[in-house]
């Protein structure tokens, strides 16, 4: 499809799409509470004649079928954050303590713009597109329950695209990375049991605080002395508590933390160490330990074939200077990872930064904002991504 045609069609719907973004921005909702946002999405999908399915409570899937061919998908997350907005803009959040501080309103608007494009230009493509509007990316994750409810099946999705606003990248540019892009994350809790005694008679007890202090050092050696230093992994102990009084030997210490890795093999190794070696280590010091781990998001690993297509699409639309090659993977998490385990796809970053307009603040900051021209770029590129994939089936 001609690039000029895509840009011309996007220009026709750009202003309306910006209005949609602002409306969503003004009315933020937290994970699995996005009832109004979901209804707004349904209304637009209905206007466009798109089949609608619900999943994971507030999640929505719009299905647009247009003859035989490849089944492709794009995903937008729709939830906001529990942050009070400090921007003084006409579309400032009207809900106290809630804000779209991660750009999910932008993701949703871009995807709705793409829906309108494909619904109005059925003579230009063949196949099936699933537009996935996912709840709760910021909390427990809506991707996995949506997948478990079959959003990638019937018909089965073969390719999928996702994007995220990038305040570190200038508007009009895109961040891409082959292979590993985001880390996995698991949350652990350790309870160290000792035996209480009077502080003047420490020999009569087992000090859980002393054990915990040594355990912290031991846990850090799991990465520094057991993992190949060329692998990416970090264990963070972010909370520790214990003790009842200044003159009592502590009998219980609780600590909580996270494990972040990029390799599934390294992740498995560390989790095994946490479940087994930590318990044995505490036992050698006279105490006992309970370890529990709550699995979080998996690593985002982009498909090389689809990433190469994305790179070429950016070059064709905007020139090579619009590509920002990301050298190192990010250690933050993104549950788009679960979609990439089921379909070939790529997750990329959409530049939204504009220093002249004061749009410089990072994600999750109360003054985070975007240059709304990024919505135009996001729509154009996602449309081209889907078009190129669908053309493979012709």
C-alpha positions as CSV (number, residue, x, y, z in Angstrom):
1,X,0.0,0.0,0.0
2,X,1.2,3.5,-0.9
3,X,2.7,5.3,2.1
4,X,1.2,8.6,1.0
5,X,-2.3,7.0,1.1
6,X,-1.7,5.9,4.6
7,X,-0.6,9.3,5.7
8,X,-3.5,11.0,3.9
9,X,-6.1,8.8,5.5
10,X,-4.5,9.2,9.0
11,X,-4.6,13.0,8.5
12,X,-8.4,12.8,8.0
13,X,-8.9,11.1,11.4
14,X,-6.1,12.6,13.3
15,X,-8.0,15.4,15.1
16,X,-10.8,13.1,16.1
17,X,-8.3,10.6,17.4
18,X,-6.6,13.3,19.5
19,X,-10.0,14.1,21.0
20,X,-10.5,10.4,21.9
21,X,-7.1,10.4,23.6
22,X,-7.9,13.5,25.6
23,X,-11.3,12.1,26.7
24,X,-9.7,8.9,27.9
25,X,-6.9,11.0,29.6
26,X,-9.5,13.1,31.5
27,X,-11.3,10.0,32.8
28,X,-8.6,7.5,33.9
29,X,-9.5,4.2,35.5
30,X,-7.3,1.7,37.2
31,X,-6.7,-2.0,36.3
32,X,-9.8,-4.1,36.0
33,X,-11.9,-1.0,36.8
34,X,-11.9,0.3,33.2
35,X,-15.7,0.1,32.7
36,X,-16.2,3.5,31.2
37,X,-13.1,3.2,29.0
38,X,-14.3,-0.2,27.8
39,X,-17.7,1.2,26.9
40,X,-16.1,4.1,25.0
41,X,-14.1,1.6,23.0
42,X,-17.2,-0.6,22.3
43,X,-19.0,2.5,21.1
44,X,-16.3,3.3,18.5
45,X,-16.0,-0.3,17.4
46,X,-19.7,-0.5,16.9
47,X,-19.7,2.7,14.8
48,X,-17.0,1.0,12.6
49,X,-19.0,-2.2,12.2
50,X,-16.5,-4.3,14.1
51,X,-17.3,-7.5,15.9
52,X,-16.9,-7.2,19.6
53,X,-15.8,-9.7,22.2
54,X,-15.2,-9.2,25.9
55,X,-12.5,-10.8,27.9
56,X,-10.8,-10.6,31.3
57,X,-13.6,-8.5,32.7
58,X,-13.0,-5.0,31.2
59,X,-10.9,-6.2,28.2
60,X,-12.2,-5.8,24.7
61,X,-11.3,-7.5,21.4
62,X,-12.5,-6.0,18.1
63,X,-12.5,-8.4,15.2
64,X,-12.4,-7.2,11.7
65,X,-12.8,-9.9,9.0
66,X,-12.3,-9.2,5.3
67,X,-12.0,-12.5,3.4
68,X,-9.4,-15.2,3.7
69,X,-5.8,-14.6,4.6
70,X,-3.5,-14.0,7.5
71,X,-4.8,-13.3,11.0
72,X,-2.9,-10.4,12.6
73,X,-3.4,-8.5,15.8
74,X,-2.4,-5.3,17.6
75,X,-2.6,-4.7,21.3
76,X,-3.2,-1.5,23.4
77,X,-3.4,-1.4,27.2
78,X,-6.1,0.8,28.6
79,X,-5.5,1.2,32.4
80,X,-4.2,4.2,34.3
81,X,-2.1,4.7,37.4
82,X,-2.8,5.8,41.0
83,X,-1.0,9.1,40.5
84,X,-2.3,12.7,40.9
85,X,-1.7,14.7,37.7
86,X,0.3,17.9,38.1
87,X,0.1,19.0,34.4
88,X,-1.9,22.2,33.8
89,X,-3.5,21.3,30.5
90,X,-7.1,21.5,29.3
91,X,-7.4,17.7,29.3
92,X,-6.0,17.2,32.8
93,X,-7.3,14.2,34.7
94,X,-10.6,14.9,36.4
95,X,-10.3,12.0,38.7
96,X,-8.4,12.7,42.0
97,X,-5.5,10.4,42.5
98,X,-5.6,8.8,39.1
99,X,-3.8,9.6,35.9
100,X,-2.7,8.2,32.6
101,X,1.0,8.6,33.5
102,X,2.2,5.8,31.3
103,X,0.6,6.7,28.0
104,X,-2.0,4.0,27.8
105,X,-4.5,6.6,26.6
106,X,-2.2,7.2,23.7
107,X,-1.9,3.5,22.9
108,X,-5.7,3.1,23.0
109,X,-6.3,6.2,20.7
110,X,-3.8,5.0,18.2
111,X,-5.4,1.6,18.0
112,X,-8.9,3.1,17.6
113,X,-7.6,5.2,14.8
114,X,-6.2,2.1,13.1
115,X,-9.6,0.4,13.6
116,X,-11.3,3.2,11.7
117,X,-8.7,3.1,8.9
118,X,-9.1,-0.6,8.3
119,X,-12.9,-0.4,8.6
120,X,-13.1,2.4,6.0
121,X,-10.6,0.9,3.5
122,X,-11.6,-2.7,3.1
123,X,-10.8,-2.6,-0.6
124,X,-7.1,-2.2,0.4
125,X,-6.5,-5.4,2.4
126,X,-7.6,-9.0,3.0
127,X,-7.5,-11.2,6.1
128,X,-8.5,-10.8,9.7
129,X,-7.3,-8.3,12.3
130,X,-7.9,-8.6,16.0
131,X,-7.6,-5.3,17.9
132,X,-6.9,-6.2,21.6
133,X,-7.7,-3.6,24.2
134,X,-6.1,-5.0,27.4
135,X,-6.8,-4.1,31.0
136,X,-4.5,-4.0,34.0
137,X,-1.1,-3.9,32.5
138,X,0.1,-1.8,35.4
139,X,-1.0,-4.2,38.1
140,X,-1.5,-8.0,38.0
141,X,-1.6,-8.1,34.2
142,X,-4.5,-8.5,31.9
143,X,-2.7,-10.2,29.0
144,X,-2.5,-13.7,30.5
145,X,-6.2,-13.9,31.5
146,X,-7.2,-12.6,28.0
147,X,-5.1,-15.3,26.4
148,X,-6.5,-18.0,28.7
149,X,-10.0,-16.9,27.6
150,X,-9.0,-17.5,23.9
151,X,-8.5,-14.0,22.5
152,X,-5.7,-15.3,20.2
153,X,-7.7,-18.3,19.0
154,X,-10.8,-18.8,16.7
155,X,-9.2,-17.7,14.4
156,X,-5.7,-18.1,15.6
157,X,-3.5,-15.0,15.6
158,X,-0.2,-15.5,13.7
159,X,1.4,-12.1,14.1
160,X,1.0,-9.3,16.7
161,X,2.3,-5.8,17.2
162,X,2.5,-3.6,20.4
163,X,4.0,-0.2,21.2
164,X,4.7,1.9,24.2
165,X,5.2,5.7,24.6
166,X,8.9,6.6,25.1
167,X,9.6,9.9,26.8
168,X,13.3,9.3,26.3
169,X,12.9,9.4,22.5
170,X,12.1,12.5,20.4
171,X,8.7,12.6,18.7
172,X,8.9,11.3,15.2
173,X,11.4,8.6,16.1
174,X,11.0,5.0,17.2
175,X,12.9,2.7,19.4
176,X,13.5,-0.8,18.2
177,X,15.4,-3.8,19.5
178,X,15.9,-7.3,18.2
179,X,15.5,-10.2,20.7
180,X,15.4,-9.5,24.4
181,X,13.7,-6.2,25.2
182,X,12.1,-6.3,28.7
183,X,12.9,-8.4,31.7
184,X,10.8,-10.9,33.6
185,X,9.9,-10.1,37.2
186,X,9.0,-12.3,40.1
187,X,8.1,-11.2,43.6
188,X,9.5,-13.2,46.6
189,X,8.8,-13.2,50.3
190,X,11.1,-14.9,52.9
191,X,10.2,-15.6,56.5
192,X,13.1,-16.3,58.7
193,X,12.3,-18.1,62.0
194,X,14.6,-18.0,65.0
195,X,14.0,-18.3,68.7
196,X,13.3,-15.5,71.1
197,X,15.5,-14.8,74.2
198,X,16.5,-12.0,76.4
199,X,19.0,-9.6,74.9
200,X,21.4,-10.2,77.8
201,X,21.3,-14.0,77.1
202,X,21.7,-14.3,73.4
203,X,23.1,-17.9,73.7
204,X,19.6,-19.0,74.7
205,X,18.0,-17.9,71.4
206,X,18.5,-17.9,67.6
207,X,18.7,-14.3,66.3
208,X,16.6,-14.0,63.1
209,X,18.1,-10.5,62.5
210,X,21.6,-11.8,62.4
211,X,20.6,-14.7,60.1
212,X,18.8,-12.1,57.8
213,X,21.9,-9.9,57.6
214,X,23.9,-12.8,56.4
215,X,21.2,-14.1,54.1
216,X,21.1,-10.7,52.3
217,X,24.7,-11.1,51.4
218,X,24.2,-14.7,50.3
219,X,21.3,-13.8,48.1
220,X,23.4,-11.1,46.3
221,X,26.0,-13.8,45.5
222,X,23.4,-15.8,43.6
223,X,23.9,-13.2,40.8
224,X,27.4,-12.0,41.4
225,X,29.0,-15.5,41.9
226,X,26.7,-18.0,40.2
227,X,25.4,-16.2,37.0
228,X,27.6,-15.6,34.0
229,X,28.3,-11.8,34.2
230,X,27.3,-11.5,30.6
231,X,23.8,-12.4,31.5
232,X,21.3,-9.8,32.8
233,X,19.9,-10.5,36.3
234,X,19.2,-8.5,39.4
235,X,17.7,-9.4,42.8
236,X,16.4,-6.6,44.9
237,X,15.4,-6.8,48.5
238,X,13.1,-3.9,48.9
239,X,11.5,-4.5,52.3
240,X,12.7,-6.1,55.6
241,X,11.1,-6.0,59.0
242,X,11.5,-7.9,62.3
243,X,11.9,-7.6,66.0
244,X,9.7,-6.6,68.9
245,X,11.9,-4.6,71.3
246,X,15.5,-3.4,71.7
247,X,16.4,-6.0,74.3
248,X,14.8,-9.1,72.9
249,X,16.4,-11.5,70.5
250,X,14.3,-11.5,67.3
251,X,12.5,-14.6,66.4
252,X,11.0,-13.6,63.1
253,X,12.2,-11.5,60.2
254,X,10.3,-11.0,56.9
255,X,11.8,-9.7,53.7
256,X,10.3,-9.0,50.3
257,X,11.9,-8.4,47.0
258,X,12.0,-8.9,43.2
259,X,13.9,-11.0,40.8
260,X,14.4,-9.6,37.3
261,X,16.0,-11.6,34.4
262,X,16.0,-11.7,30.6
263,X,16.8,-15.3,30.1
264,X,14.3,-18.0,30.9
265,X,17.1,-20.3,31.9
266,X,18.6,-17.8,34.3
267,X,15.2,-17.1,35.8
268,X,14.7,-20.8,36.4
269,X,18.1,-21.1,38.0
270,X,17.5,-18.2,40.4
271,X,14.0,-19.4,41.4
272,X,15.5,-22.8,42.2
273,X,18.1,-21.2,44.3
274,X,15.5,-19.2,46.2
275,X,13.3,-22.2,46.9
276,X,16.1,-24.6,47.9
277,X,19.5,-23.0,48.7
278,X,18.0,-20.1,50.7
279,X,16.2,-22.6,53.0
280,X,19.4,-24.7,53.5
281,X,21.5,-21.6,54.1
282,X,19.2,-20.4,56.9
283,X,19.2,-23.9,58.4
284,X,23.0,-23.9,58.7
285,X,22.7,-20.8,60.8
286,X,20.3,-22.5,63.2
287,X,17.0,-21.0,61.9
288,X,14.4,-22.1,59.5
289,X,12.9,-20.3,56.4
290,X,9.7,-20.2,54.4
291,X,10.1,-18.9,50.8
292,X,7.2,-18.0,48.6
293,X,7.4,-16.6,45.1
294,X,4.7,-15.0,43.0
295,X,5.5,-15.2,39.3
296,X,5.1,-12.0,37.5
297,X,5.5,-11.1,33.8
298,X,7.8,-13.1,31.5
299,X,10.6,-11.6,29.4
300,X,9.6,-9.6,26.2
301,X,11.5,-11.3,23.4
302,X,10.9,-9.9,19.9
303,X,10.8,-12.0,16.8
304,X,13.7,-11.2,14.5
305,X,11.7,-11.6,11.3
306,X,8.9,-9.2,12.4
307,X,11.4,-6.8,14.0
308,X,13.2,-6.6,10.6
309,X,9.9,-5.8,8.9
310,X,9.2,-3.1,11.5
311,X,12.6,-1.5,10.9
312,X,12.0,-1.5,7.1
313,X,8.5,0.0,7.6
314,X,10.0,2.9,9.6
315,X,12.6,3.5,6.9
316,X,10.0,3.5,4.2
317,X,7.7,5.9,6.1
318,X,10.1,8.3,7.6
319,X,13.7,7.5,6.7
320,X,16.5,5.7,8.5
321,X,17.1,8.7,10.8
322,X,13.8,8.0,12.5
323,X,15.1,4.7,13.9
324,X,16.6,4.6,17.4
325,X,18.5,1.3,17.9
326,X,18.1,0.2,21.5
327,X,21.4,-1.4,22.6
328,X,20.5,-2.7,26.0
329,X,17.3,-4.4,27.1
330,X,15.2,-2.8,29.8
331,X,14.9,-4.4,33.2
332,X,11.4,-3.1,33.7
333,X,8.5,-5.4,32.7
334,X,5.7,-5.6,30.2
335,X,3.0,-8.3,29.9
336,X,3.0,-8.0,26.2
337,X,5.5,-10.8,26.7
338,X,2.6,-13.4,27.0
339,X,1.3,-12.4,23.6
340,X,4.8,-12.9,22.0
341,X,4.9,-16.5,23.4
342,X,1.8,-17.3,21.3
343,X,2.4,-15.4,18.1
344,X,5.3,-13.9,16.1
345,X,5.5,-10.2,16.9
346,X,7.4,-7.2,18.0
347,X,7.1,-4.6,20.8
348,X,8.6,-1.2,20.0
349,X,8.9,2.3,21.5
350,X,7.1,5.4,20.2
351,X,8.9,8.7,20.7
352,X,6.8,11.3,22.5
353,X,9.4,13.7,23.8
354,X,9.5,17.4,22.8
355,X,11.8,19.6,25.0
356,X,10.6,22.8,23.4
357,X,7.1,22.1,24.7
358,X,8.4,21.0,28.1
359,X,7.4,17.4,27.4
360,X,10.4,15.8,29.2
361,X,9.1,13.8,32.1
362,X,9.5,10.1,32.5
363,X,6.8,7.4,32.7
364,X,4.9,7.3,36.0
365,X,5.8,10.9,36.8
366,X,2.9,13.2,37.8
367,X,3.9,15.6,34.9
368,X,4.3,13.0,32.2
369,X,2.8,14.1,29.0
370,X,3.2,13.4,25.2
371,X,3.6,15.5,22.1
372,X,0.3,14.5,20.5
373,X,1.9,14.4,17.0
374,X,3.1,11.0,18.3
375,X,-0.4,9.7,17.8
376,X,-0.1,10.4,14.1
377,X,3.2,8.6,13.8
378,X,1.9,5.7,15.9
379,X,-1.2,5.3,13.7
380,X,0.7,5.4,10.5
381,X,3.3,2.9,11.6
382,X,0.8,0.4,13.1
383,X,-1.3,0.6,10.0
384,X,1.7,-0.1,7.8
385,X,2.8,-3.0,10.1
386,X,-0.5,-4.7,9.8
387,X,-0.9,-4.0,6.1
388,X,2.5,-5.6,5.3
389,X,1.8,-8.7,7.4
390,X,-1.6,-9.1,5.8
391,X,-0.1,-8.8,2.3
392,X,2.0,-11.8,3.0
393,X,-1.1,-13.9,2.8
394,X,-2.2,-12.7,-0.7
